[in-house]
Amino acid sequence: MGVAFVGGGIGSLTAALLLSKQGKQVTIYERGSRLGGRLAFQEGGGYRIDQGPTIVLLPEMLLSILEEAGIERSRIPLLECDPLYRIHYADGTVFHKWRNQQRQIEELERMFPEEVDGFQRYMADMEVAFKQGKEAFLERPFLRKREFYTFRNLTLLTKLKAYKSVRSFAGRYFRSEKLLDAFSLQTLYIGGAPFQSPGLYTLLPFAEHAYGIWYVKGGYAGIVSILEEELRSRGVQIKTETQIEQLVLENGRCIGVIDEGGREMLHDTIVYNGDFPHLASLMPKNTVPMKAYKPSSGTILIYLGLNKQWEQASVHQFFLPDNLQSGLKQIFQNNQLPQDPSFYIFYPSAMDMEAAPPGESVMYMLIPAPPHGSVAWEDEVPALVERVIDEAEKRGFPGLRAAIQWKEVRTPQDAESDGLYHGGSFGIAPTFGQSAVFRPQIVPYPIKGLYAVGASVHPGGGIPIVMQGARLLANYLLKE
């Protein structure tokens, strides 16, 4: 009867590849019409662009996992972004992040000469900490709490100042507010505030400099079709438009699923790959405690098709307001849209000439926002969208508004409709109490045959990290 996955996100696809390569029988149930979860395309007006994730971190982790699963590296067309990205400050200055350390030092000497020594200390310290952190926190599950509370782990957590925030950790090396932002805003990639996410996540800004930021030619979501093709070639059963309504439990073991039509399908093993807090609702009442989790931040996403190109643009760009922390506190503490928003722009046409029709381009704007539930999106979003378009035109893309041929907007309300927990774009929030051993694990409950994988499950969010969680799961199931 094999292994069944409830949900067809990247966690399921990766684990299914790893298991099927070892000859295991695999079935994937997906409620939507396509696989991929957060990896999807937004299309309209003859344009197409990634709907969700765009920044590829830890390329070696991604490629090595897929290689282990039987996908040759040559099938994943990765292009390195150089510079990593640009940060546009409100005063008009522009700071470039580089993977090459010498180029980064030259950039610091140009803008922040007094911070060069701090950057060099940061890179030296973090090189050791990253290797240790990767082994300690990314490459193993914590099925028992005692596996986490080792002397080595506690020493490393102290070194990373896990009891402090990522922004506070950056303060050990940098004095400038601009650089504190530049070396802590990366927590936004996983839906956490720099001043709330524990120091453990300072591994993110270091990873950019150590391993680069990459772009998948044609779009990140393009890898889904590669994985699906391989799975189908191996005989994996993929059942889309199949809503699973209930898990079948018997004598403390999960033995199958029931779909919306009432059909019961039996399997030896069930893996849940939706947003984890929804798992409890698939089981009989009082089977497991109904726990409330803190959702990650949401995002307002603006997709644009444009009838011109900007030759000097960078693939990834951040536009910051006068006071980034003030705006983020409105989002993360007050559950309000910021009065002076920060935003990120993904402009693949800077690197990929095939991302849009000849002479045209596509763009994606991301505005951090609260999760769904506290904002009247239909009333508040239109004005915010227009303001961000005006800001982008003034600060980096002259003639932007007149070039718009196609525009679509997604809000956390749309995300919640797609099954994301409270409309948070990144699963549950990366707070101290929802990280590492405190995060849901691949064996989430004392129920035999039931497992979990995905952005809300250890080791956490971000495509390569979810894939790493899938590898942990596959290895565990193969041992079992």
N, C-alpha and C positions, 0 to 999 in steps of 0.2 A: 504493500500500500504506500510505502515511501514517505517522503517529506512534502508537506503542503505549506505554501506561503500565503498568508492573508495580506494582500497588498503587493503591488508590483513596482515598488520604488527601487532605488539603486542598491539598497541593502539586500533586498530579495534577489535581484538579478545577480549580484556578485556572489552571494552564498549559493545560489542555484548553480552558477557556473562551476564553482569549486566542488560542490557535491556531485554534480552530474559528471564531472571529469573523473571522479572516482567510481563511477558506475551506479550511483544512487538514482532511484526513481524520484522524479520531482514534478510537482504540480504547482502552478501559480494562479491564484484567484485575484483578479483585479476588478474593482467596481466600475472603473471608467472604461473608456474605449481604447485607451493606449497604456503602455507601460512607461515607467520612468519617474513617477512621482513628481518631485520638484524640478527634475530635469525635463523641460518641455519647451516647445517653441510657441511664441505668440505670432500669429499671422494675420494679415489683412492688407487690402489695397495693393496686392502684389509684392508685399514686403514680408520678411521673416526675421525674427531675432529671438535670442534666448529669453524665455519668460522668467526664469529664476536665477540659479547660480551662474556666475560668469568668470569669477576669479579662480584660476587653478593654482592651488598651493600644493606643496609636497608632491611634485610630479613623479619622483622615484617610487613613492609609496603607491600611487595610483597605477603606474605601469607595472611594477613588480607583482602587485596583487592580480592584475588582469593576466599577466604572463603566467603566473602560477595557475590561473583558471583556464589557460589554453588560448588566450587572445594574444597574438604576436604584437610586440610594441609598434611595429611598422603600421599597424591598422589604426593607431590612435595618433592623428596628425597634430602634435603639439608644437606651438611656436612660442619662443620666449619673448616676453615683453621687455623692451629696453628703451626708456627707463621702466622701472616697475610701475610707476604712476606719477602723476603730478598732484601737488596739493596747492590749491589756489586759496590764499588767505584774503580776508576781507579788505586789507589795506592795499591790495593789488600785487603783492609779492607772490612769487611762484617758487615752490620748493620741489625739487625732483628727488625721488627715491631711486637708488641704483643698487643692483646686486653687486657690481664690482666695487670693492671696498675703497680702492684708490679714488675712483670717480665720486663715491659718496663723500669721502674726505674733502675732495676739491669743492664739492657743492657746499659742504659745511663751512669751509674756509671762505667761500664767497658770501654766505649769508649769516653764519653763526660761528665765527672763528674761535670764540671762547668755548665752544662745545665739542671740539674735535677730540680732546682727550677723553671726555665722557663717552663719546661714541666708541672709541677704541676699547675702553674698559668694558663697555656694554657687550661688544662683540666677543671679546675674549672670555668674559664670564659666562655668557649665554651659550657659547659653543659647547662648553663642558656640561652646563645645565640641560641643554636640549637633548644631548645624547642620553644623559641619565633619565630625563623626564620621559623621553620616548620609550625607553625600555621599561620604566617603572609604571607609567600611566596609560600608554597607548597600546602596548603590546601584550597586555594581560587583562583578563577579566577579574573582578573582585566578587567571587561567588560567596566568599566568607569574609567577614569584616577583618578577621585576624590576618588575612592575606594582604590587607592594605596597611595595617598598623605595624609595620616593621620599622626597625631603627633606621634602616637606609631610606625608606620613604619619608619618614618624619623629618630626617635630616635634610632631605632634598626640599620638602615643603617649606621648611624654615628658611633654606637658602633662597627659595623663590618668593619668600614673603607671602605665602598663600593666604595668610590671615589679613593681608593688606590688598588693596585693589591694584589692577594693572597700571593705572595712572600713578598711584603712589610709588609703585615699583620703578616706573620710569624716572621718577623724581630722584632716585639714587644716582642717576647718571646725567640728567639734563636739568637746566635751570629755566630755559626759555619756555614760556607757555606754548609757543608755536611747536616746539619740539616735543613737549609733553603730549600735545595732541597727536603729533605725527607718529609717536611711538606707543600710542595706546588706543587710537581709534579703531584698530583692527578687531577689537572685541565686537564691534558692530557687525562683522562678518557672520557671527554666530548668534546675533540677537541680544547681546549684553552691553551694558553701559560700561565705559572705561573706569568709572569711579565705583562700580559695584562688582564687576567681575574679579574673582580672586587672582592673585599674582601668578598662579599656575598657568593662566592663559597668556602670560607674557611670552610664552613659546611662539605665539602667532607672529608678532612683529619681527622676532628674530628669524623665523623660518623664511620670511620674505627675502631678507638679505642673504641668507645662507643658501637657499635653493631656488630663488627666483619666483616670479609670477608668470604664468603661462596662459596661453589662449589655445583652445581647440579650434583648428580651422574648420569653418562651417558652423561653429557653435557648440557649446558644451553639450547641449541636448542631443547632438548628433551621435554621441557614443551609445545612446540607448538602442538605436537600430542595429548597431554592430553587435551588441550583446544579445539582443533578441534573435537576430539571425543565427548566431552561434547556438543559443539555447534550443531553438526549433530544430536545427540540424542534428542535435543530439537526442531528439525525441521528447524533450521536456514539454509537458502539457501546459499550455497557456490559455486560461479561460478569462477573457475580458468581459466587461459588462455583467459581472457576476458579483452581486452584493452578498457578503457573508453576514448573516444576522446573529448567529449564535455559535458558540463552541460546544462540542459534545463532550461532557465529562462523565466518567464512570469510575467509581472506586478510587478517586484521587488521581485519575489520569485523564489527559485530554486525548481523545481517540478520533476526533473528526470535527467537521463543520456542517452547519446548516445554512443554505442560501435563502434568499428572500422568497423563493417559491416553495420553501419547505422541504427541499430535497436534502437528504443527509448523505454526506460523502465521508467515508472513513479513511484515516491515514494513521501511520505509526507515530508521526511527529508533526506538530503544528508550530509554525513560526509566524508571529504577528509582526507586520511591518507598517502598520499605520502609526499615527502619532500616539505614543505609548499611553497617555492618560485615557484613551478611548478603549483600551483593551478590557478593562473591568466590566464595561457595559455589555460585552459579548458573553459574559458568564452569568449563570443563575445568581439571583440576588443573594448577597451576604457570603458569596464564595470567597471573595477577597475584599479587603477594606477599600472603600472608595476614597482615594486620597486626592486632595486638591494640589495641583502643581502650579508653580508660577510660570506663565507662558513667556516665551521670548518676545522681543519687540515685533511689531508688525512693520510693513513697508507699504508705501504708496509708490506704485510703479507706473511710469509714463513711457509708452512705446511710440517711437516716431519713425515715419518714413519720410525721407528728405530728398529734394530734387537738386541738391548740391553736395559738395565734399569740402572738408577743411583739411588741407594738406599738412598743416603743422600740428594737428591734434594728436593726442596720445590715446591709446586704447582705454586706459583707466585714469579717471581724474576725480579728485575730491574737491568740493567747493565748500569752504568753511565760513561761518558767520563771524562777527566780532567776538562773540563769546560762545564757543562750542559747548562748553559744559553747562551753561545756563539753558541752552536749548534742549540739551539731552536730559536735563533734570525735569523740564516740562514734560518730556515724553515718559521717562522711566519712573519718576516720582509722583507726578501729578496726573498722568494719563491724559495729557492734552497735546494737541498739535502745537509745535513750536511757533512762536511769533516770528522768529528769525531763523529759518530752517537751514540745516546743512544738507548737502545732497551729493550723490555719487553719479558720475556719468560713465556709461560703458559705450564706447564708440568703436566697434569692431572694424569699421571701414578704414580706420587708420592703418590696419595691418592686412586686412583680408579684402582684396578687390572684388571678390565674388560674394561678399556679404549683402550686396544690393545690386540693382541693375546698373549698367555702365553710366558713369557720371553722377550717380545718386549715392545715398548712404542711409544707414539705419542707426538709431540711437535709443538708448534705454536710460532713463533717469530713475534713481532710487532715492526716496525721501524717508528716513527713519520715522516711524510713527508708533503710537501705542497699539497694543492688540485690540481686537474688536470688543466693543461693549461700552466704551466711554465717549465716543466721538460720533456726532451726527455727520456721517461721511458725505452724504448727498448735499448737505448745506455748507460744509466747511472745506471740502477738497477742491472744488473748482477754482476758487480764488487762490488757493495755495499752489495749484498746478500752474496757473498763469504767472504767478510771482516767480516760481522757479524757472520757468521758460525765459522770462525776462532777465533774470539773474544770469542764466547760462549764456544768453545772447550777449549781455553786456560784458561778462567776465571771461569768455572763452570761445564763443561761437557766433561771431557777427553775422547778421542776416538769418539767424536761425528761424525766427517766427515766420518769415515770408517763405521759407523753404519747405515748410511742413505740408506734406501731401496726405499723410495718414497719421492718426493719433488714437491711441487707446489707453485707458487708465484702469489699473487694478488697485483695490483697497484691501485692508484686512478683512472687511466683510466678505469680499470675494474669496479670499483665502480660506476663511472659515467654511464657506459653502463648499470648497474643494476638500474639506476634511482636515484642515490644519487646526490644531488645538487653539481655540480662542482667536483664530486668525493670526497667530504668531508665525512669522515666516521661517523660523529656525527650530521648531520643536519647543521643548521646555527651556527656560532661561538658564544660562551658564552661571548661576549663583554658587556660592560655596556649598550650600546645602543641597545642591542639585548637580554636583560634579563628582567625578571619580567614584569612590565607594558609595557616595550618597545618591548617585544617579541610578535609575533602573538598570538592571544587568541583563545579560543574555539569558540567564535563568531567572526570570522575574519573581516567580512564586513557587512555593513547595507543591507544585502540581507536575507530575511526571508527564513528559511528552510535550510540554508547552514552553516555548522559547520566544525571544523578542530580538529585534534588530531595528536600527533606524536612527534618525537624528536625535531622538529623545533618550536613546539607550547608550550606556557607556560603550566607547569612549567619547561620543558626542557628535556634534554637527559638523557640516562641511563635507563635501563629497568624498575626498580621500579618507577622512576619518570614519565616515559611515561605512566605507568599504573595508577599512581595517576592522571595524566591529563585525562585519560580515565574515571576515577571515577568522576572527576569534570564534565566532559561532560555528562555522564550518569545521574548524579543527576540533572543537569540543564535541560536535555531533559525530564526527568520524571516530574519535576516541571512544565515545559512548557505544 
